[in-house]
Amino acid sequence: MKNQTYRMTMLFDFYGEVLTERQKEFFDLYYNEDLSLAEISENYGITRQGVRDVIVRAEAILTDLEDKTGLIRRFMAMKGDLDKIEQAAEELLSNRAQLSQDIRAVLTQQLSSYNIIVVDASMENLDFSDAFTDAVEAKQVAEQNLIKTKTEQEQAIVIAEAEAKKKLSAAEAEASAILKKAEAQAEANRQIAASLSENMIEYAKVEKWDGKLPTVVAGADANMGMMLPDMTE
């Protein structure tokens, strides 16, 4: 999918102007803005199939132009050659001291038979444009910044993982404490329940009795009852 997206964005950059405005909009939203067919159809009030038809038609037009002209193919070939030249120039600028030492070693070896002593060799006045030199330096700085950013991100991940483990340990400890407390309470309740006998229950009833007899006694017949005199008077 990534290769397809990259190819389509390249086609759009080279030949996008031949498309209609609607085709440009849908193509750009789908490939460059990463919107789905459903999102585009909702924004423009048409069906997903309608959006897909527009994009497929645009893809066919752009692909046909590349097949006929080959501009991207030739551009990529030229870019490969330019990259090699740029890499060689970067090596000259970055490894100037090492190259000077290598030149000195070769000259010393070749001129020693003529009793010529090479004291030093240096590379000066390399004729590159200011823009190219600045670009090389900018690239080196960007690479250093990338390494720095990657290191900072890795450190942030380590810190985040440590914090997550710390919170997890605290949560596990709290859960364990709650579980132990619940288990202790359950065991206490079990022991209390096991220790209760009928005599103890009756004794507890007597301890709680206020000394007053009931004033109503009901018989087996729920509709019958009798009032007892108050014996406390």
C-alpha positions in Angstrom: 0.0 0.0 0.0 2.9 2.4 0.8 4.5 1.8 -2.6 1.1 2.4 -4.3 0.6 5.6 -2.3 4.2 6.8 -3.1 3.7 6.1 -6.8 0.4 7.9 -6.9 1.7 11.0 -5.1 4.6 11.1 -7.5 2.2 10.9 -10.5 0.1 13.6 -8.9 3.1 15.9 -8.5 4.2 15.5 -12.1 0.9 15.4 -13.9 -1.8 16.6 -11.5 -2.5 19.8 -13.4 -4.2 17.8 -16.2 -7.0 16.6 -13.8 -10.3 18.3 -13.2 -10.8 20.3 -10.0 -13.0 17.5 -8.5 -10.4 14.9 -9.4 -7.6 16.9 -7.8 -9.6 17.4 -4.6 -10.6 13.8 -4.2 -7.1 12.5 -5.2 -5.3 14.9 -2.8 -7.7 14.0 0.1 -7.4 10.3 -0.5 -3.6 10.0 -1.0 -2.0 13.1 0.6 -4.4 13.8 3.4 -5.2 10.0 4.1 -8.9 10.4 4.2 -11.1 7.4 3.6 -13.7 7.0 0.9 -16.4 7.2 3.6 -15.0 10.5 5.0 -14.7 12.1 1.6 -18.2 11.0 0.6 -19.7 12.4 3.8 -17.9 15.7 3.3 -19.1 16.1 -0.3 -22.5 14.5 0.1 -22.0 11.7 -2.5 -21.8 8.0 -2.3 -18.5 6.1 -1.6 -18.8 4.5 -5.0 -19.0 7.9 -6.6 -15.8 9.0 -4.8 -14.0 5.8 -5.8 -15.0 6.3 -9.5 -13.5 9.8 -9.5 -10.2 8.6 -7.9 -9.9 5.5 -10.1 -10.5 7.7 -13.2 -7.8 10.1 -12.0 -5.3 7.2 -11.4 -5.9 5.9 -14.9 -5.2 9.4 -16.5 -2.0 9.9 -14.5 -0.7 6.4 -15.2 -1.4 6.7 -18.9 0.6 9.9 -19.1 3.6 8.3 -17.3 3.4 5.4 -19.7 3.5 7.7 -22.7 6.1 10.3 -21.5 8.2 8.4 -18.9 9.1 11.6 -17.1 9.1 10.0 -13.6 11.2 7.1 -14.8 13.8 9.5 -16.3 13.7 11.7 -13.2 14.4 8.8 -10.9 17.4 7.7 -13.1 18.8 11.2 -13.0 18.2 11.5 -9.3 20.2 8.3 -8.7 23.2 9.8 -10.6 22.9 13.1 -8.7 22.7 11.2 -5.4 26.0 9.5 -6.3 27.7 12.8 -7.2 26.3 14.4 -4.0 27.6 11.6 -1.9 31.1 11.8 -3.4 31.1 15.6 -2.8 30.0 15.1 0.8 32.8 12.6 1.4 35.3 15.1 0.0 34.0 17.8 2.4 33.6 15.6 5.4 36.8 13.6 5.0 39.2 16.3 3.8 41.8 15.7 6.5 41.9 11.9 5.8 42.1 12.5 2.1 45.1 14.9 2.7 46.9 12.2 4.6 46.2 9.7 1.9 47.5 12.0 -0.8 50.6 12.7 1.3 51.3 9.0 1.7 51.0 8.4 -2.0 53.2 11.3 -2.9 55.8 10.3 -0.3 56.0 6.8 -1.8 56.2 8.0 -5.4 58.7 10.8 -4.9 61.1 9.1 -2.5 63.1 7.7 -5.3 63.8 11.2 -6.5 65.0 12.2 -2.9 62.0 14.5 -2.6 60.6 14.7 0.9 56.9 15.5 1.2 56.4 17.6 4.2 52.7 18.0 4.0 49.7 17.9 1.6 46.4 19.6 1.9 43.3 20.1 -0.1 42.3 23.7 -0.5 39.8 25.7 -2.5 37.4 22.9 -3.4 35.2 24.6 -5.8 31.6 23.9 -4.8 28.8 26.4 -4.8 27.8 28.0 -1.6 24.4 26.5 -1.9 25.8 23.0 -2.2 28.2 23.5 0.7 25.3 24.8 2.8 23.1 21.9 1.8 25.8 19.4 2.9 26.3 21.1 6.2 22.5 21.3 6.7 22.2 17.6 6.0 24.9 16.8 8.6 23.1 19.0 11.1 19.8 17.4 10.3 21.3 13.9 10.8 22.7 15.0 14.2 19.4 16.4 15.2 17.7 13.2 14.1 20.0 11.1 16.3 19.4 13.5 19.2 15.6 13.4 18.7 15.7 9.6 18.5 17.7 9.4 21.7 15.3 11.7 23.5 12.4 9.7 22.3 14.0 6.5 23.5 14.7 8.1 26.8 11.1 9.3 27.0 9.9 5.7 26.3 12.1 4.3 29.1 10.8 6.9 31.5 7.2 6.2 30.5 7.7 2.5 30.9 9.2 3.0 34.3 6.3 5.2 35.4 3.8 2.6 34.1 5.6 -0.2 36.0 5.6 2.0 39.2 1.9 2.7 38.9 1.2 -1.0 38.2 3.2 -2.1 41.3 1.3 0.5 43.4 -2.1 -0.7 42.1 -1.1 -4.4 42.6 0.0 -3.6 46.2 -3.3 -1.7 46.9 -5.4 -4.5 45.4 -3.4 -7.1 47.5 -4.0 -5.1 50.7 -7.8 -4.8 50.0 -7.9 -8.6 49.3 -6.1 -9.4 52.5 -8.4 -7.2 54.5 -11.5 -8.8 52.9 -10.1 -12.3 53.5 -9.4 -11.4 57.2 -12.9 -10.0 57.6 -14.4 -13.1 56.0 -12.4 -15.3 58.3 -13.5 -13.3 61.4 -17.1 -13.6 60.3 -16.7 -17.3 59.8 -15.2 -17.8 63.2 -18.0 -15.7 64.8 -20.6 -17.8 63.0 -18.9 -21.0 64.0 -18.7 -19.9 67.7 -22.5 -19.1 68.0 -24.5 -21.8 69.7 -28.2 -21.9 70.6 -27.5 -21.2 74.3 -25.4 -18.2 73.4 -28.1 -16.9 71.1 -30.7 -17.3 73.9 -28.4 -15.6 76.3 -28.0 -12.7 73.9 -31.8 -12.4 73.7 -32.1 -12.3 77.4 -29.3 -9.7 77.6 -31.2 -7.5 75.1 -34.7 -8.1 76.8 -36.1 -4.9 78.4 -38.1 -6.9 81.0 -41.5 -6.3 79.4 -43.8 -9.2 78.4 -45.6 -9.1 75.0 -49.1 -7.5 75.2 -50.6 -9.6 72.3 -50.3 -13.3 71.8 -51.6 -14.9 68.6 -52.8 -18.4 68.3 -52.6 -20.8 65.4 -55.6 -19.0 63.9 -54.3 -15.8 62.5 -57.6 -14.2 63.1 -57.6 -14.9 66.8 -55.5 -13.2 69.5 -55.8 -12.1 73.1 -54.6 -9.1 75.0 -52.5 -9.9 78.0 -52.6 -7.7 81.1 -49.7 -5.5 81.9 -47.8 -7.4 84.6 -45.5 -4.5 85.3 -48.1 -2.4 87.0 
